[in-house]
Amino acid sequence: MFSLLTLNLCVVEIKLHSKIAMSKRVVINFGRGSFEAGFSSVSAELWETEGARAQQLFGSLPPAPEIITCYRDWKLLYNALAQRLTRSGGIEIEPASLTNISQDDLYSLCQRLHAEINYWLNAETFRKIDKKLRTWLSHTEEVRIVIETSDDLLWRLPWHLWEFVEDYPQSEVVLSLLESKRVGEGAPTSTNQLRVLAILGDSRLIDINADKNLLQQLPGIAPTFLLQPDRKIINDALWQQSWDILFFAGHSSSQAKDSQAKIYINQNRENHSLSINQLEYALSKAIKQGLQLAIFNSCDGLGLARQLAKLHIPQIIVMREDVPNLVAQEFLKYFLEELAQGKSLTLAVRLARERLQGLENEYPCASWLPVICQNSTSELPTWQGLQDTTPNYPPVSQPTPNRKRIFIAMLLVSFIVTSLVMGVRYCGWLQPSELHAFDHFMHMRSHILPEKPDDRFLIVTVDEKDLRYQDAKGMQRYHSLSDQALLQLLEKLEQYQPRTIGLDMYRDGIVTGINANLRNRFQSDDRLFTVCKLENQDDNGIPSPPGVPKVRQSFSDFVDDRDKVARRHLLNSETPATSLCTAESAFSLSLALHYLHQEDKTLDCTPSGLCRIGDVEFKQLKEHSSGYQKFDDKGYQILLNYRSLPSLAEIAEPISLRNILEDKISEDFIKSHQYRIILIGLGNVANNDGWETPYSAFTSNHQESFGVIVQAHMVSQIISAVLDKRPLLWWWNVENEAAWIWGWSLIGGIIAWFLSKPWHLGIGIFTSILAIYGCCIGIFLRAGWIPLIPALLGLFLTAIALSIWLKIYHKTSEK
């Protein structure tokens, strides 16, 4: 085995001005991958001189099986020409199969390997990293390119052939494992002399005295030589004293299959070799006590470097392949000369390596051999820095100026977008879309979380057949229902033992000769409630039927939105003096209160205007409440929480007027349906204008619901909230809504920041849209109405705005 060369830290009396070489550091992390499958997650970080990370880039590299083949061929030829190991680094070597080989063949393979490496690194998916690095770095500044990987072939590649390294004369490639981490700093040395433990091992066929002489001649060091020691002597030396540098000269080998890289420490046949694992505890102790640099002046040292790197030693210098004795000695000489001139450790290795090219007529690829391996969290020291023995590490978590700038920009953009969305929403411009979202949630809820009909109700409808029935019986109708038919109906309904009866039909102009019994019924039956119509722009309203006490008069008016959909529930309203309808309470509220009075539940309104029945508060709907921003909020309004049914008409079982009058209802039905709220209203008759509800948009031809059906849902909402604890619809205050919208705006900014590729950005936004929708529909199932449209706008606009800003920012940075 040839002597490796790496006495890496020589140096001289020259005094440098700083402990750490002031250089930039590029860390290229290859992640997990292989040349067969490619490297799908490659990142590059640029670290400034002061230790702050300036930028981070992402890319990938495609599969490159050609490099595997080319490297195997090169290694086969190199080892055959050198007549060295028959097995190296896990690559099978078969020298017997090689005949008529020459240096020209090796040179051709070198050219081919050079071309394959650069073709691979020039892939479109990696070119962005290369271009950005070139814009950030100057050709005159010192740069360390740290290759972070655990792939064996990536470690073995001659990285100095990369055109990027060739274009930057003060750069050098440094190898590092993915698992790098900090270790203890150790105790500072008490003198200015470096503590060097020099192990001089098996010296057969090589001259290690030259290495010993160089160490002895170096100023500023205190070497301790162990000449062909055994394992115990080395172990004790590492445990008993702290060291700055570990130096080895002799033979070594790396066996990738069993990961047992070995050094040959003496010529004793029984105990002549030693693996790094056999010194693991001693070396770990030495590293914690301040060991900073390991130099192995021996062949095939990458296996040793990988084992030492797992112990997180800061710096290692080895030879990547078998090295001739003369090459090792010349490298050491050149290396020490460069250090003596004040060069950094990295630059000294590069310059010394390049000077070896003069030996390549006799020793091909000599300039390929020296390599530095390090813990990627460490800085490479100068000679004076080694003498001070205190390792310096770059800050790990310090945010870079670029990240700070982008973070501030993201906060600012998201805040501006949120403010704009809230402003547009406040003006009511988003109200139509938010109300359509409300309708969608209401419709979806009926499928996801259906409810049972309210069995307290019985609905009697009057349809076209009932009109013909009355005419056939000679009954004088007032519009849809004659006095005689109504009186008979009320008498027939007694068998149902109703608690409350609501007549949802106008009867203001009863003909002369009204049935006296009907008038008496209106006056005396305290279960019977009638309706009137409030004054509007077209007329003065419609009064209640004559004889009905005011306490049982109520208005039947609904409040609808601009799209004619009934989403709100009016409970009370002020009555103009000119109105023919003097009722102040809604028909639905009057029926519900009468029914609940027998449950000892009464209405109580506080001076602040908040109304409650029992312990249930009815939150008043005003301007700027959730999706409602601009609307007529006169009177006491709440959101109408329709019962969640496939069809609104299924809230109760309807019975026609004629079936009741002709006693076609079975006794079993009558017995099983008691304590009812009975509503009487119009069904399918001409000129009976229905009402559009949140369900209408999802039915054929925008199917409308009869007024008596909507009234049933309103009464059911109040009674169910008080007796069954069915929740009323609720919403957030403005502050919570703003925080919700801003939160999703920030998420949009984060997506734009970290997912720069268009399809990645699209997937991120789409996933977030699903998350917003899921949150909104999930909360609506719990009776909560939170902003969907504003949150989507905040997410989307922030993502787009920040993406545009980032493109402009990066283009500006590149100039």
Summary of the structure (lengths in Angstrom):
residues: 815
radius of gyration: 44.6
end to end distance: 51.8
largest distance: 137.5
contacts: 2720
relative contact order: 0.10
helix: 42%
strand: 19%
